């Protein structure tokens, strides 16, 4: 059975859910640390706005085998399905990846490639990345923004990239605060719910997706009347 992701009302009284997705693989992980700092800042800024914020951490390292299986066989395991459901129900998302050879982590991109194209429509997203050199800094704006634009999310203006020299920088801390403020400002207005509630059926949905495009076929056209034998 296909699940749709449109049915959340702005008036519904519930915590503001922030899904925090990161693809760090080491222990400890600099990418996990960045995601954690972004999540803490988002919760803090949300509290200042009078919001009850619930952050849910999704560590893709623990789902690596499930993601690979889904890529090659389209089988979605129960843990992976639960992670996908978490994203579908989130009011906002934080997404962080390590950068390898001038590109986002394969684990990170593979996870988002298996998602239903309708899953994240209208979701506010703050993006971040970590790497060993400032040379990788453009990956965030060049690759991650493009990925999430395709998923029809709304990425916040401030992106984050951390190399080893940034962790103790006051300026980097200010950027984290700025990105968190932008994210929670969008989430506080239930941007995602409003967009979905008012414009869901105006988006282009793929056949068989959560958008239910197969239910929106217009039978009252000359071509369809001819195909069904009702044409003149």
Secondary structure as GFF3:
##gff-version 3
##sequence-region A 1 232
A	DSSP	beta_strand	16	22	.	.	.	ID=ss1
A	DSSP	alpha_helix	30	48	.	.	.	ID=ss2
A	DSSP	beta_strand	53	59	.	.	.	ID=ss3
A	DSSP	three_ten_helix	60	63	.	.	.	ID=ss4
A	DSSP	alpha_helix	64	73	.	.	.	ID=ss5
A	DSSP	alpha_helix	78	89	.	.	.	ID=ss6
A	DSSP	beta_strand	92	100	.	.	.	ID=ss7
A	DSSP	beta_strand	103	104	.	.	.	ID=ss8
A	DSSP	alpha_helix	106	113	.	.	.	ID=ss9
A	DSSP	beta_strand	124	130	.	.	.	ID=ss10
A	DSSP	three_ten_helix	134	136	.	.	.	ID=ss11
A	DSSP	alpha_helix	138	139	.	.	.	ID=ss12
A	DSSP	pi_helix	140	144	.	.	.	ID=ss13
A	DSSP	alpha_helix	145	150	.	.	.	ID=ss14
A	DSSP	beta_strand	154	155	.	.	.	ID=ss15
A	DSSP	beta_strand	160	162	.	.	.	ID=ss16
A	DSSP	alpha_helix	170	188	.	.	.	ID=ss17
A	DSSP	alpha_helix	191	199	.	.	.	ID=ss18
A	DSSP	three_ten_helix	200	202	.	.	.	ID=ss19
A	DSSP	three_ten_helix	213	216	.	.	.	ID=ss20
A	DSSP	alpha_helix	222	227	.	.	.	ID=ss21
###
